[in-house]
Amino acid sequence: MKTIEPDIVTNDSEENLGIAQWQCLDSIKVRYENSEMIEISGTSSFHDDQWFYNDPHLKEHHWVPKSSGYMGRDATFKDDELPLMMLCKIVCYRKMALELRPSNILRMCKAFYNLFIDVLRQKNILIANTNDVFKSISLLTTEDIKLVAELHIAKSFGSLSSAPFAFLGMIKAMPIEAVKEAPFYSLSTTLPWQEENVSLETWIEQLKRSQGYETLYGSYPAIPIEQVNQIIKLAMKWLDNLEMFEEIFGWVKLHIEEKGRWKNHLPVPLKNKIFAKYYDKLNAIFPFRYTSEGRLSKGWFRDLIMVSHGSAIWIILLTVGIRNVDMRNLKIGCCKPTRRNDLLYYIVLDIEKTQQRNYVLPVPEYTYRAVKLLESVRYDFDCPYLITTLQKGKKNDKPEKSGVYDGGTLNRRIWNFLAYYQIELNLGENSDQEATAHCVRVTLASWIGANSNMAILLLRRLFGHTNVLMPDAYLCHNPLIIEQRKRNINEAQHNLAEDIAKGMVNGKLAGTKGELLLKGKRYFEDSLSYSLTEMDTHVSLKQRIKEMLLQRMVSGDIYALKTPMGVVCLRNCNDTSDTPCAKSVNTNKRRAKNIAKEITDALGTMPNPAQCIGKDCKDALIGEPWSQPLKDSFDYYLKYLEGVGYQGIDIKLEAQNFVTEYGPLLEQVYGEQ
């Protein structure tokens, strides 16, 4: 059909204008009629009233009411909203085909329709009966958008989703070529957040604040490690008996294939088979329950599946730390052993939030056993998803329908496991929150953050973050991590004070700071009572020195930093001048920002241990055991100079310089070693 150009549309009479606009709609309908839908739906075409999606977790979407008066939960369009529906369909199709995220896009489309339909109808924008005139989407002004947002904030007491405005942004971003047959679909309006040169989220927050509403962001609490240990111990009982459950549910599968599902009590032949081989073992893990008539309770078998699922889910979450949605999307066969090591396994998953597909993570054996437990213990053996509902779907349903597509269902598996074992989580001030998959995720981040110097890198890899800011968000204000790091710092300070005190008592310190400390030892010796034995004097002297050093470290009088150069920096915190290790960097920063040195000297600057200059610094302290790397280098160079491993004149000169420089200092500390 002939394309109607913009100048024809704008210059005709009103009657002809309406006809021309609907001819434009006919043209664009023809263009999209045979659009490739295979990535979105294997059964639906573009112009169908319903779209059935490839994703089994998504229900079909109704573009028009199923029956008279039905509006349903979808963004269903009325008879006179056909131009608007066509625009929304085009936007959804293009985004789904490119990004493969139909759930988010449909949610935004529905939100856009619900929020803006009143103003669109008032202004006759893309709303008209066949051959009647309608207005272009560009007639939706910046002020209209602001007014709609402000009214919704007022009506909902401060609530406003970004979804409808994000969909409006998709309309704005759609290239002209995509709707060249229908110029009234091109949105020329400047969007409010673009006008103010801020992000959509920032614009929404500014609007809320302008009406007196502040957004309060909650956080997920971590689970105390003592309770995590209790949960793991109980969950392990199920995983340790994996082979038993595999055999029992192998019998269940055969029974279902031969005789179908049972409605009430566990069939007697199947029950007798289980009892004959596994009565004592199974009863010890999950005690049998009987009715007053002595029959096995029909709820027992269902609860067995539910609690076993809970045990496996806890282990997977605690070892992998994935989100609720990613856990629900795991499929059978997602966890496999490596070919090179019997003790190492890997799990393959899709990370929904960052759109990472086939993301591979190494996992321990118990994660593998947890996955195998979920693969075995189930009613529906046709469903490809790892976690299934507790009942088989209807006869004509696709196998995928038995998957768990609701986050609350997964959380209930977590809670039911805790309830069965009567575990009440102690979440401190957040004790009213029930544990969710994200609480477990934060718990794992807490443990890594408290016990690893590579926490940011590990969390980024494990959690699939695409930037380093998200892992840091799990660490900075986490009370468990803060408490553990305090303990780590306290332990490090005690150990360092112990080592320095021992070096002072034994006279085995070197460097400028070492000489000063050895001279100061006389003060402590004079302060001790001469009535003590020699051994008591030695012990008391060391203890007094340690207490003094520890007090100065804790109170922040000295830095006490170990550096890569094998020395401890004992710089006085009251010394605000540039340190030798930071002097060059600080000078460049002052020049770049035009700041006088007197200002930074008054305010004080920190040392830069990464650029430590070693023994030549007046604050450097050499001693056992932190200077062992220096001794190792000294031994290597000494052996080289004695004729071992000659490689060239450069290394010979370096060896001579190192031995000359550090030999006397190391001899003070290590003696004949």
C-alpha positions as CSV (number, residue, x, y, z in Angstrom):
1,M,0.0,0.0,0.0
2,K,1.2,3.5,-0.8
3,T,2.9,5.3,2.1
4,I,1.3,8.6,3.2
5,E,4.0,11.3,3.5
6,P,3.9,13.8,6.4
7,D,3.0,16.8,4.2
8,I,0.0,15.0,2.8
9,V,-1.2,14.2,6.4
10,T,-0.9,17.8,7.6
11,N,-2.4,19.7,4.5
12,D,-5.6,17.7,3.8
13,S,-9.0,18.6,5.2
14,E,-10.1,17.1,8.5
15,E,-12.1,14.4,6.8
16,N,-9.4,13.4,4.4
17,L,-6.9,13.7,7.2
18,G,-8.6,11.0,9.2
19,I,-8.7,8.7,6.1
20,A,-5.0,9.4,5.5
21,Q,-4.1,8.6,9.1
22,W,-5.8,5.3,8.9
23,Q,-4.2,4.5,5.6
24,C,-0.9,5.1,7.4
25,L,-2.0,2.6,10.0
26,D,-2.9,0.1,7.2
27,S,0.6,0.6,5.7
28,I,2.4,-0.1,9.0
29,K,0.2,-3.1,9.7
30,V,1.3,-4.6,6.4
31,R,4.9,-3.9,7.3
32,Y,4.8,-5.7,10.6
33,E,2.3,-8.4,9.5
34,N,5.0,-11.0,8.8
35,S,7.5,-9.9,11.4
36,E,9.7,-12.7,12.8
37,M,8.4,-13.7,16.2
38,I,10.4,-16.8,16.9
39,E,12.5,-15.2,19.6
40,I,9.3,-14.1,21.4
41,S,6.7,-16.8,20.6
42,G,6.7,-20.0,18.7
43,T,2.9,-19.8,18.1
44,S,1.8,-16.2,17.9
45,S,2.0,-13.7,15.1
46,F,2.4,-9.9,15.4
47,H,-1.3,-9.1,14.8
48,D,-2.8,-11.8,17.1
49,D,-5.0,-10.5,19.9
50,Q,-3.0,-12.7,22.3
51,W,0.7,-13.3,22.4
52,F,1.8,-16.7,23.8
53,Y,5.4,-16.5,25.0
54,N,8.3,-18.9,24.8
55,D,9.1,-18.2,28.4
56,P,7.0,-20.7,30.4
57,H,6.9,-18.4,33.4
58,L,4.9,-15.8,31.4
59,K,1.2,-16.1,30.9
60,E,-0.3,-15.1,27.5
61,H,-0.8,-11.3,27.0
62,H,-4.2,-10.1,25.9
63,W,-4.0,-7.0,23.7
64,V,-7.8,-6.7,23.5
65,P,-10.5,-7.9,26.0
66,K,-11.3,-11.6,25.9
67,S,-15.0,-10.8,26.2
68,S,-17.3,-7.9,26.5
69,G,-16.5,-5.7,29.4
70,Y,-13.3,-7.7,30.3
71,M,-10.2,-5.6,31.0
72,G,-8.2,-8.2,33.0
73,R,-4.7,-7.6,34.3
74,D,-3.1,-6.8,30.9
75,A,-2.9,-3.5,29.2
76,T,-5.9,-4.4,27.1
77,F,-7.1,-1.8,24.6
78,K,-10.6,-0.7,23.7
79,D,-12.0,-0.5,20.2
80,D,-11.2,3.2,19.7
81,E,-7.6,2.7,21.0
82,L,-6.3,0.8,18.0
83,P,-3.7,3.4,17.0
84,L,-2.3,3.4,20.6
85,M,-2.3,-0.4,20.7
86,M,-0.4,-0.5,17.4
87,L,2.3,1.8,18.8
88,C,2.6,-0.2,22.0
89,K,2.9,-3.5,20.1
90,I,5.6,-2.1,17.9
91,V,7.6,-0.8,20.9
92,C,7.2,-4.1,22.7
93,Y,8.1,-6.2,19.7
94,R,11.3,-4.3,18.9
95,K,12.5,-4.4,22.5
96,M,11.7,-8.0,23.0
97,A,13.3,-9.1,19.8
98,L,16.5,-7.2,20.7
99,E,16.7,-7.7,24.5
100,L,14.7,-10.9,25.2
101,R,13.2,-9.5,28.4
102,P,9.4,-9.8,27.7
103,S,8.4,-9.8,31.4
104,N,10.0,-6.3,32.1
105,I,8.8,-4.8,28.9
106,L,5.2,-5.9,29.3
107,R,5.2,-4.6,32.8
108,M,6.3,-1.2,31.6
109,C,3.7,-1.2,28.8
110,K,0.9,-2.0,31.2
111,A,2.2,0.7,33.6
112,F,2.3,3.3,30.7
113,Y,-1.2,2.5,29.6
114,N,-2.7,2.7,33.1
115,L,-0.9,5.9,34.0
116,F,-1.3,7.9,30.8
117,I,-4.6,6.6,29.3
118,D,-6.7,9.4,30.8
119,V,-4.6,12.2,29.5
120,L,-4.3,10.6,26.1
121,R,-8.0,10.2,25.9
122,Q,-8.6,13.8,27.0
123,K,-6.3,15.1,24.3
124,N,-7.5,12.6,21.6
125,I,-3.9,11.3,21.2
126,L,-3.9,8.1,19.2
127,I,-7.5,7.4,20.1
128,A,-10.3,7.4,17.5
129,N,-12.7,5.2,15.7
130,T,-12.0,4.0,12.2
131,N,-11.2,6.9,9.7
132,D,-11.7,9.5,12.4
133,V,-8.9,12.0,13.1
134,F,-6.6,11.5,16.1
135,K,-3.6,13.5,17.4
136,S,0.0,12.6,17.2
137,I,1.9,11.2,20.3
138,S,4.0,14.4,20.1
139,L,1.0,16.3,21.4
140,L,1.8,14.8,24.8
141,T,3.8,17.7,26.2
142,T,6.5,17.9,28.8
143,E,4.1,19.6,31.2
144,D,1.5,16.8,30.6
145,I,4.1,14.2,31.7
146,K,5.1,16.3,34.8
147,L,1.4,16.8,35.8
148,V,0.6,13.1,35.5
149,A,3.5,12.2,37.7
150,E,2.7,14.8,40.3
151,L,-1.0,13.8,40.5
152,H,0.0,10.2,41.0
153,I,2.4,11.0,43.8
154,A,-0.3,13.0,45.5
155,K,-2.9,10.3,45.1
156,S,-0.6,7.4,46.2
157,F,1.1,9.2,49.1
158,G,4.5,9.4,47.6
159,S,4.6,6.3,45.4
160,L,5.7,6.5,41.8
161,S,7.1,3.8,39.6
162,S,9.7,4.5,36.9
163,A,8.1,1.8,34.6
164,P,5.6,4.0,32.7
165,F,8.2,6.7,32.1
166,A,10.7,4.1,31.0
167,F,8.2,2.9,28.4
168,L,7.7,6.5,27.3
169,G,11.5,6.7,26.9
170,M,11.4,3.6,24.6
171,I,8.8,5.4,22.4
172,K,11.0,8.5,22.3
173,A,14.1,6.4,21.4
174,M,12.5,4.4,18.7
175,P,14.1,5.3,15.3
176,I,12.0,7.1,12.7
177,E,12.7,4.3,10.3
178,A,10.8,1.9,12.5
179,V,7.5,3.9,12.0
180,K,8.2,5.8,8.8
181,E,4.8,4.9,7.4
182,A,3.1,6.5,10.5
183,P,4.8,9.9,11.3
184,F,2.3,10.5,14.1
185,Y,4.2,7.7,16.1
186,S,7.4,9.8,16.4
187,L,7.7,11.4,19.7
188,S,9.4,14.8,19.5
189,T,8.5,16.0,23.0
190,T,11.5,16.6,25.3
191,L,11.1,14.3,28.3
192,P,11.2,16.1,31.7
193,W,14.3,14.2,33.0
194,Q,16.1,14.9,29.7
195,E,15.2,18.5,29.9
196,E,16.7,18.7,33.4
197,N,19.7,16.6,32.3
198,V,19.2,14.0,35.1
199,S,18.4,10.3,35.2
200,L,14.8,9.1,35.3
201,E,15.3,7.8,38.9
202,T,16.8,11.2,40.0
203,W,13.9,13.1,38.4
204,I,11.3,10.9,40.2
205,E,13.1,11.4,43.5
206,Q,13.2,15.2,43.0
207,L,9.5,15.2,42.3
208,K,8.8,13.2,45.4
209,R,10.9,15.6,47.6
210,S,9.2,18.6,46.0
211,Q,5.9,17.2,47.4
212,G,7.4,16.4,50.8
213,Y,8.1,12.7,50.3
214,E,11.4,11.1,51.0
215,T,12.3,7.6,49.8
216,L,13.6,5.3,52.5
217,Y,15.7,2.4,51.3
218,G,15.5,-0.8,53.3
219,S,18.3,-3.4,53.5
220,Y,18.4,-7.2,53.8
221,P,19.8,-8.4,57.1
222,A,22.5,-11.1,57.2
223,I,21.9,-14.3,59.2
224,P,24.2,-14.8,62.2
225,I,26.9,-17.3,61.4
226,E,26.0,-19.5,64.4
227,Q,22.5,-20.1,63.0
228,V,24.0,-20.6,59.5
229,N,26.1,-23.5,61.0
230,Q,23.0,-25.0,62.5
231,I,21.1,-24.8,59.2
232,I,24.0,-26.4,57.3
233,K,24.3,-29.2,59.8
234,L,20.6,-30.1,59.4
235,A,20.6,-29.7,55.6
236,M,23.6,-32.0,55.3
237,K,21.6,-34.9,56.7
238,W,19.5,-34.9,53.6
239,L,22.4,-34.6,51.2
240,D,24.3,-37.4,52.9
241,N,21.4,-39.7,52.1
242,L,21.1,-38.6,48.4
243,E,21.4,-42.2,47.1
244,M,18.5,-43.3,49.3
245,F,16.2,-40.5,48.0
246,E,17.3,-41.2,44.4
247,E,16.2,-44.8,44.7
248,I,12.9,-44.0,46.5
249,F,11.8,-41.4,43.9
250,G,13.0,-43.7,41.1
251,W,10.2,-46.1,42.4
252,V,7.8,-43.1,42.6
253,K,8.5,-42.3,39.0
254,L,7.9,-45.9,37.8
255,H,4.7,-46.0,39.8
256,I,3.4,-42.8,38.2
257,E,4.4,-44.0,34.7
258,E,2.6,-47.3,35.2
259,K,-0.5,-46.3,37.3
260,G,-0.6,-42.5,37.4
261,R,-0.7,-40.1,40.3
262,W,-2.4,-41.1,43.5
263,K,-4.9,-38.7,45.1
264,N,-4.7,-39.3,48.8
265,H,-2.5,-41.7,50.8
266,L,0.8,-43.1,49.5
267,P,-0.2,-46.3,47.6
268,V,0.3,-49.4,49.8
269,P,2.6,-51.3,47.4
270,L,4.9,-48.2,47.1
271,K,4.8,-47.6,50.9
272,N,5.6,-51.3,51.6
273,K,8.6,-51.1,49.2
274,I,10.0,-48.0,50.9
275,F,9.4,-49.4,54.4
276,A,11.0,-52.7,53.6
277,K,14.4,-51.2,52.7
278,Y,14.5,-47.8,54.3
279,Y,12.1,-47.6,57.2
280,D,14.7,-47.0,60.0
281,K,17.0,-44.8,57.9
282,L,14.1,-42.6,56.5
283,N,12.3,-42.4,59.9
284,A,15.5,-41.1,61.5
285,I,15.7,-38.2,59.0
286,F,12.0,-37.4,58.6
287,P,9.8,-39.3,61.1
288,F,6.7,-41.0,59.8
289,R,3.3,-39.5,60.8
290,Y,0.2,-41.7,61.2
291,T,-3.5,-41.0,61.4
292,S,-5.7,-42.2,64.3
293,E,-6.5,-45.2,62.2
294,G,-2.8,-46.1,62.0
295,R,-2.4,-45.1,58.3
296,L,0.5,-43.1,57.1
297,S,-0.6,-39.4,56.9
298,K,-1.2,-38.3,53.4
299,G,0.5,-35.0,54.2
300,W,3.7,-36.7,55.2
301,F,4.9,-37.4,51.7
302,R,4.2,-33.9,50.6
303,D,6.1,-32.5,53.5
304,L,9.0,-34.8,52.8
305,I,9.3,-33.2,49.4
306,M,8.9,-29.7,50.7
307,V,11.5,-30.0,53.5
308,S,14.0,-31.9,51.3
309,H,13.7,-29.1,48.7
310,G,14.3,-26.6,51.5
311,S,17.5,-28.3,52.6
312,A,18.9,-28.3,49.0
313,I,17.9,-24.7,48.4
314,W,19.7,-23.6,51.6
315,I,22.9,-25.3,50.5
316,I,22.8,-23.9,47.0
317,L,22.1,-20.4,48.2
318,L,24.8,-20.5,50.8
319,T,27.4,-21.8,48.4
320,V,26.5,-19.8,45.2
321,G,24.6,-16.8,46.6
322,I,22.3,-16.4,43.6
323,R,19.1,-14.3,43.5
324,N,15.6,-15.7,43.9
325,V,14.8,-15.4,40.2
326,D,18.0,-17.0,39.1
327,M,17.5,-19.9,41.6
328,R,14.0,-20.5,40.1
329,N,15.4,-20.5,36.6
330,L,17.9,-23.3,37.2
331,K,17.3,-26.3,35.1
332,I,18.0,-30.0,35.4
333,G,21.6,-30.8,34.4
334,C,22.8,-27.3,35.4
335,C,25.5,-28.7,37.7
336,K,28.2,-31.1,36.5
337,P,31.6,-32.5,37.6
338,T,34.7,-31.3,35.9
339,R,36.6,-33.8,33.7
340,R,39.9,-33.0,35.3
341,N,39.2,-33.2,39.1
342,D,36.8,-35.5,40.9
343,L,36.5,-32.9,43.8
344,L,35.5,-29.9,41.7
345,Y,32.1,-29.2,40.1
346,Y,30.6,-26.2,38.2
347,I,27.1,-24.8,37.9
348,V,25.8,-23.0,34.8
349,L,23.1,-20.4,35.3
350,D,21.6,-17.3,33.7
351,I,21.8,-14.1,35.7
352,E,18.6,-12.2,35.0
353,K,19.5,-8.8,36.4
354,T,22.7,-8.3,34.5
355,Q,21.6,-10.4,31.5
356,Q,24.5,-12.8,31.6
357,R,23.8,-16.1,30.0
358,N,25.5,-19.5,30.7
359,Y,27.4,-18.0,33.6
360,V,29.8,-20.6,35.0
361,L,30.8,-20.8,38.7
362,P,32.9,-23.5,40.5
363,V,31.0,-25.1,43.4
364,P,31.8,-27.8,46.0
365,E,30.5,-31.3,46.1
366,Y,27.7,-30.6,48.4
367,T,26.2,-28.1,46.0
368,Y,26.3,-30.8,43.3
369,R,24.6,-33.2,45.7
370,A,21.9,-30.5,46.5
371,V,21.2,-30.1,42.8
372,K,21.0,-33.9,42.4
373,L,18.5,-34.0,45.3
374,L,16.3,-31.5,43.6
375,E,16.5,-33.4,40.4
376,S,15.4,-36.6,42.1
377,V,12.8,-35.6,44.7
378,R,9.8,-34.4,42.8
379,Y,6.2,-35.2,41.6
380,D,6.6,-33.9,38.1
381,F,9.5,-35.7,36.3
382,D,8.8,-34.0,33.0
383,C,9.4,-30.4,34.1
384,P,12.9,-29.2,33.0
385,Y,13.2,-26.8,35.9
386,L,15.2,-27.8,39.0
387,I,12.6,-26.6,41.5
388,T,9.0,-27.7,40.8
389,T,5.6,-27.2,42.4
390,L,4.4,-29.8,44.8
391,Q,1.8,-31.1,42.3
392,K,1.9,-32.1,38.7
393,G,0.3,-29.7,36.2
394,K,-2.9,-30.3,34.3
395,K,-3.0,-33.0,31.6
396,N,-2.6,-30.6,28.7
397,D,-0.2,-28.2,30.3
398,K,3.3,-27.8,29.0
399,P,5.9,-29.5,31.3
400,E,7.4,-26.1,32.0
401,K,4.2,-25.0,33.8
402,S,5.3,-27.0,36.9
403,G,8.2,-24.8,37.4
404,V,8.2,-22.3,40.3
405,Y,7.7,-18.8,38.8
406,D,6.8,-16.9,41.9
407,G,9.5,-15.6,44.3
408,G,7.3,-16.0,47.3
409,T,6.9,-19.8,46.6
410,L,10.7,-20.2,46.8
411,N,10.9,-18.1,50.0
412,R,8.3,-20.4,51.5
413,R,10.5,-23.4,50.9
414,I,13.2,-21.6,52.8
415,W,10.9,-20.7,55.7
416,N,9.2,-24.2,55.8
417,F,12.6,-25.8,56.3
418,L,13.3,-23.5,59.3
419,A,9.8,-24.0,60.7
420,Y,10.1,-27.8,60.6
421,Y,13.3,-27.7,62.6
422,Q,11.9,-24.9,64.8
423,I,14.7,-22.5,63.9
424,E,13.9,-18.8,64.7
425,L,16.4,-16.6,63.0
426,N,18.0,-13.9,65.1
427,L,18.1,-10.9,62.8
428,G,18.6,-8.3,65.5
429,E,16.6,-5.1,64.8
430,N,15.3,-6.7,61.7
431,S,13.8,-9.7,63.5
432,D,10.4,-9.0,62.0
433,Q,11.7,-9.8,58.5
434,E,11.4,-13.4,57.3
435,A,14.5,-14.8,55.6
436,T,14.6,-14.4,51.9
437,A,17.0,-15.6,49.3
438,H,18.6,-12.1,49.4
439,C,19.2,-12.4,53.2
440,V,21.2,-15.6,52.4
441,R,23.0,-13.7,49.7
442,V,24.0,-10.9,52.1
443,T,25.1,-13.6,54.6
444,L,27.5,-15.1,52.1
445,A,28.8,-11.7,51.2
446,S,29.3,-11.0,55.0
447,W,31.4,-14.1,55.5
448,I,33.6,-13.4,52.4
449,G,34.0,-9.8,53.3
450,A,35.0,-10.6,56.9
451,N,37.5,-13.4,55.9
452,S,39.0,-12.4,52.6
453,N,41.2,-9.6,51.4
454,M,39.8,-10.2,47.9
455,A,36.2,-9.7,48.9
456,I,35.3,-7.3,46.1
457,L,36.7,-9.5,43.4
458,L,35.2,-12.7,44.8
459,L,31.8,-11.1,45.2
460,R,31.9,-9.6,41.8
461,R,32.6,-13.0,40.3
462,L,30.3,-15.0,42.5
463,F,27.3,-12.7,42.3
464,G,27.8,-11.8,38.6
465,H,28.0,-8.1,39.2
466,T,29.1,-6.0,36.1
467,N,30.8,-3.3,38.2
468,V,32.7,-3.0,41.5
469,L,30.2,-0.7,43.2
470,M,27.6,-3.4,43.8
471,P,29.9,-5.8,45.7
472,D,31.0,-2.8,47.8
473,A,27.4,-2.1,48.7
474,Y,27.2,-5.5,50.3
475,L,30.3,-4.8,52.4
476,C,30.5,-1.2,53.5
477,H,27.6,-1.0,56.1
478,N,27.1,-4.7,56.8
479,P,27.2,-5.0,60.6
480,L,28.6,-8.6,60.6
481,I,31.5,-7.5,58.3
482,I,32.2,-4.4,60.4
483,E,32.3,-6.5,63.6
484,Q,34.5,-9.1,62.1
485,R,36.9,-6.6,60.7
486,K,37.2,-4.9,64.1
487,R,38.2,-8.3,65.5
488,N,40.7,-8.8,62.7
489,I,42.2,-5.4,63.3
490,N,42.3,-6.0,67.0
491,E,44.1,-9.4,66.5
492,A,46.6,-7.9,64.1
493,Q,47.4,-5.1,66.5
494,H,47.9,-7.5,69.4
495,N,50.2,-9.7,67.3
496,L,52.2,-6.8,66.0
497,A,52.6,-5.3,69.4
498,E,53.7,-8.8,70.7
499,D,56.3,-9.1,68.0
500,I,57.8,-5.6,68.4
501,A,57.9,-6.0,72.2
502,K,59.7,-9.3,71.8
503,G,62.2,-7.7,69.5
504,M,62.8,-4.8,71.9
505,V,63.4,-7.2,74.9
506,N,65.8,-9.4,72.8
507,G,67.5,-6.4,71.2
508,K,66.6,-7.6,67.7
509,L,65.2,-4.4,66.0
510,A,66.9,-2.3,63.3
511,G,66.3,0.7,61.2
512,T,66.0,4.3,62.5
513,K,62.9,3.5,64.4
514,G,64.4,0.3,65.8
515,E,67.4,2.2,67.2
516,L,65.0,4.6,69.0
517,L,63.0,1.8,70.5
518,L,66.0,0.0,71.8
519,K,67.2,3.2,73.5
520,G,63.8,3.6,75.1
521,K,63.9,0.1,76.5
522,R,66.1,1.4,79.3
523,Y,63.1,3.5,80.6
524,F,61.0,0.4,81.0
525,E,63.8,-1.6,82.7
526,D,64.3,1.2,85.2
527,S,60.6,1.3,86.0
528,L,60.5,-2.4,87.1
529,S,61.2,-3.6,90.6
530,Y,64.7,-4.9,91.2
531,S,63.2,-7.6,93.5
532,L,62.0,-9.6,90.5
533,T,64.0,-12.6,89.2
534,E,65.7,-12.3,85.9
535,M,63.0,-14.4,84.2
536,D,60.2,-12.4,85.8
537,T,61.9,-9.1,84.8
538,H,62.1,-10.4,81.2
539,V,58.4,-11.3,81.1
540,S,57.2,-8.2,82.8
541,L,59.4,-6.0,80.6
542,K,57.9,-7.5,77.4
543,Q,54.4,-7.2,78.8
544,R,54.8,-3.5,79.8
545,I,56.2,-2.7,76.3
546,K,53.4,-4.5,74.6
547,E,50.8,-2.7,76.6
548,M,52.4,0.7,75.7
549,L,52.6,-0.1,72.0
550,L,49.1,-1.5,71.9
551,Q,47.7,1.5,73.6
552,R,49.3,3.8,71.1
553,M,48.1,1.7,68.1
554,V,44.5,1.5,69.4
555,S,44.3,5.2,70.3
556,G,45.7,6.2,66.9
557,D,48.9,7.7,68.1
558,I,51.0,5.7,65.6
559,Y,50.1,4.0,62.3
560,A,51.8,0.6,62.7
561,L,51.5,-0.4,59.0
562,K,53.2,-3.3,57.4
563,T,54.6,-2.4,54.0
564,P,55.6,-4.4,50.9
565,M,59.3,-3.5,51.7
566,G,59.4,-5.8,54.7
567,V,59.3,-3.0,57.3
568,V,56.7,-1.7,59.7
569,C,55.8,2.0,59.4
570,L,55.7,3.4,63.0
571,R,55.0,7.0,61.9
572,N,53.6,9.3,64.6
573,C,50.0,10.4,63.6
574,N,50.7,13.9,64.9
575,D,53.4,14.4,62.2
576,T,51.3,16.1,59.4
577,S,54.2,16.7,56.9
578,D,54.5,14.6,53.8
579,T,55.9,11.1,54.2
580,P,58.7,10.0,51.9
581,C,56.4,7.4,50.4
582,A,53.6,9.9,49.6
583,K,55.6,13.1,48.9
584,S,55.7,12.8,45.1
585,V,52.0,11.9,44.7
586,N,51.0,14.7,47.1
587,T,53.1,17.3,45.3
588,N,51.4,16.4,42.0
589,K,48.0,16.6,43.5
590,R,48.7,20.0,45.1
591,R,49.9,21.3,41.8
592,A,46.9,20.0,39.9
593,K,44.4,21.5,42.4
594,N,46.5,24.6,43.1
595,I,46.6,24.0,46.9
596,A,49.4,25.4,49.0
597,K,51.6,22.9,50.9
598,E,51.0,24.8,54.1
599,I,47.4,23.8,54.0
600,T,48.0,20.1,53.6
601,D,50.7,20.2,56.3
602,A,48.2,21.7,58.6
603,L,45.5,19.2,57.8
604,G,47.8,16.2,57.6
605,T,48.4,13.6,54.9
606,M,48.4,9.8,55.1
607,P,51.4,7.6,54.4
608,N,51.3,5.5,51.1
609,P,52.6,2.0,52.1
610,A,52.4,0.8,48.5
611,Q,55.2,3.3,47.7
612,C,57.3,2.6,50.8
613,I,61.0,3.5,50.4
614,G,62.1,0.9,52.9
615,K,65.0,1.3,55.4
616,D,65.8,4.9,54.3
617,C,62.6,6.2,55.9
618,K,63.0,7.5,59.4
619,D,59.8,5.7,60.5
620,A,60.8,2.3,59.2
621,L,61.2,-0.6,61.7
622,I,63.0,-3.8,60.8
623,G,62.4,-6.9,62.9
624,E,61.1,-10.4,63.2
625,P,58.9,-11.8,61.7
626,W,57.7,-9.1,59.3
627,S,61.1,-8.6,57.7
628,Q,61.6,-12.2,56.7
629,P,61.2,-11.3,53.0
630,L,64.2,-9.0,53.3
631,K,66.2,-11.9,54.8
632,D,65.1,-14.2,52.0
633,S,66.3,-11.7,49.4
634,F,69.5,-11.2,51.3
635,D,70.2,-15.0,51.4
636,Y,69.5,-15.2,47.6
637,Y,71.9,-12.4,46.7
638,L,74.5,-13.7,49.1
639,K,74.5,-17.1,47.5
640,Y,74.6,-15.5,44.1
641,L,77.7,-13.5,45.1
642,E,79.3,-16.7,46.3
643,G,79.0,-18.1,42.8
644,V,75.5,-19.6,42.6
645,G,73.4,-18.7,39.5
646,Y,75.6,-16.0,37.8
647,Q,73.4,-14.3,35.1
648,G,75.1,-11.0,34.3
649,I,76.7,-7.8,35.6
650,D,73.4,-6.0,36.3
651,I,72.2,-8.6,38.9
652,K,75.7,-8.7,40.4
653,L,75.7,-5.0,41.0
654,E,72.2,-5.2,42.5
655,A,73.2,-8.1,44.7
656,Q,76.3,-6.2,46.0
657,N,74.2,-3.1,46.7
658,F,71.5,-5.0,48.6
659,V,74.0,-7.0,50.7
660,T,75.9,-3.8,51.5
661,E,72.7,-1.8,52.4
662,Y,70.8,-4.5,54.4
663,G,73.5,-6.7,55.7
664,P,74.3,-4.8,58.9
665,L,70.6,-4.2,59.7
666,L,69.6,-7.8,59.2
667,E,72.5,-9.0,61.3
668,Q,71.1,-7.0,64.2
669,V,67.7,-8.8,63.8
670,Y,68.7,-12.3,62.7
671,G,72.2,-12.6,64.1
672,E,74.1,-15.6,62.6
673,Q,71.1,-16.8,60.6
